[in-house]
């Protein structure tokens, strides 16, 4: 392991039916916060051995449908940015951004 590392910690509080009631996270370089709370998270990890994506998608009961629509839209836009940064493929990233605009329109999200 290299001499530089950072930690990201996620704690999920559950009710008696194992439904998330609170999602808290912190990181060694989370500036201005000891810990942050959120209502939803999408975590994707690439297993290069199995060539498969491992996912953890969680949201609390407090997450509204309108917030979920915005959350998904922002996540899709970020994915388009990440795709362009990692592949230098402006064409497909642009197509993905076009879809993001379509998604926002259909979900009636104001951009």
C-alpha positions in Angstrom: 0.0 0.0 0.0 1.2 3.5 -0.7 2.1 5.9 2.0 -1.0 8.0 1.5 -4.5 6.8 2.2 -7.9 8.2 3.2 -10.8 6.6 5.0 -14.5 6.9 4.2 -16.9 5.6 6.8 -20.6 5.0 6.3 -23.0 4.2 9.1 -26.6 3.2 8.4 -29.1 3.3 11.3 -32.0 0.9 10.8 -35.4 0.5 12.3 -36.8 -2.8 13.6 -37.6 -3.9 10.0 -34.1 -3.1 8.8 -35.2 0.0 6.9 -32.7 2.8 7.0 -33.7 5.7 9.3 -30.4 7.6 9.0 -27.3 7.5 6.8 -24.2 9.1 8.2 -20.8 9.3 6.7 -17.4 10.9 7.3 -14.1 11.0 5.6 -10.6 11.9 6.7 -10.7 15.0 4.4 -14.3 16.0 4.8 -13.7 19.7 5.4 -16.0 21.6 7.8 -17.8 18.5 9.1 -17.1 15.8 11.6 -19.8 13.8 10.0 -22.5 14.4 7.4 -26.0 13.0 7.3 -27.9 12.1 4.1 -31.2 10.6 3.0 -29.9 8.5 0.2 -26.8 6.9 -1.3 -25.8 4.9 -4.3 -22.5 3.1 -4.0 -21.0 1.2 -7.0 -17.8 -0.8 -6.8 -16.1 -2.5 -9.8 -15.0 -6.1 -9.3 -12.3 -6.4 -11.9 -12.0 -10.2 -11.3 -15.6 -11.0 -11.9 -16.1 -8.1 -14.4 -19.2 -7.1 -12.4 -20.5 -4.1 -10.5 -21.3 -4.4 -6.8 -24.0 -2.0 -5.7 -25.5 -0.7 -2.5 -28.5 1.6 -2.9 -30.1 2.9 0.2 -32.6 5.6 1.1 -34.4 6.6 4.3 -38.1 6.9 4.8 -37.6 10.7 4.9 -36.4 10.8 1.3 -39.2 12.3 -0.7 -40.1 11.3 -4.3 -39.2 14.8 -5.5 -35.8 14.6 -3.8 -35.2 11.1 -5.3 -35.9 12.5 -8.8 -33.4 15.3 -8.3 -30.9 12.9 -6.7 -31.1 10.6 -9.7 -30.8 13.4 -12.2 -27.7 14.8 -10.4 -26.2 11.4 -10.3 -26.8 10.8 -14.0 -25.2 14.2 -14.8 -22.2 13.3 -12.6 -21.9 9.9 -14.4 -21.8 11.7 -17.7 -19.0 13.9 -16.5 -17.1 10.9 -15.1 -17.5 8.9 -18.3 -16.0 11.8 -20.3 -13.2 12.3 -17.8 -12.3 8.6 -17.8 -12.7 7.8 -21.5 -12.3 11.1 -23.3 -15.4 10.2 -25.3 -17.2 13.5 -25.8 -19.7 12.1 -28.2 -21.3 9.4 -25.9 -20.9 11.7 -22.9 -22.8 14.4 -24.8 -25.5 11.8 -25.6 -25.7 10.9 -21.9 -26.1 14.6 -21.1 -28.9 14.9 -23.7 -30.6 12.0 -21.9 -30.2 13.8 -18.6 -32.0 16.8 -20.0 -34.8 14.5 -21.3 -34.9 12.8 -17.9 -35.2 16.2 -16.1 -38.0 17.2 -18.5 -40.0 14.0 -18.0 -39.5 14.1 -14.2 -40.4 17.8 -14.2 -37.2 18.8 -12.6 -36.1 22.4 -13.0 -32.5 22.5 -14.1 
